[in-house]
């Protein structure tokens, strides 16, 4: 299938690559089908591209790049939609935001992806973590976001 995006133009994907968010994302509850697209300029960044809205793509990074001991503190109930088994490949990603010249990551509400089952959800950490932790521009150049 071909997906039209405002950031990457038309990209080719297969149905097997689609990530399903049963509850959507905070602020994008109606968008439930997404693709993870690597950033061509930065291997540390991936983009969560909405299949419903061509103009919606959210930059994602591994929080462990900036907080090596980062762990998701959430209930098993919050993760139950992911149907996680021991052999599944599960990833935790955080959304990157830009405010002026400062990039931040949201550690309080990460996205958990069960890549094996192609299901994901955004969870709210039970620990008090920053919604906007500043990160260095030098460590993560977001050329595609400028």
Buried (B, 14 or more C-beta within 10 A) or exposed (E): EEBEBEBBEEBEBEEEBBBBBEEBBEEBEEBBBBBBBEBEEBEBBBBBBBBEEBEBBBBBBBBEBBBEEBEBEBEEEBBEBBEBEEEEEBBBBBBBBEEEEEBBBBBBBBBBBBEBBBBBBBBBBEEEBEEBBEBEEEEBBBEBBE
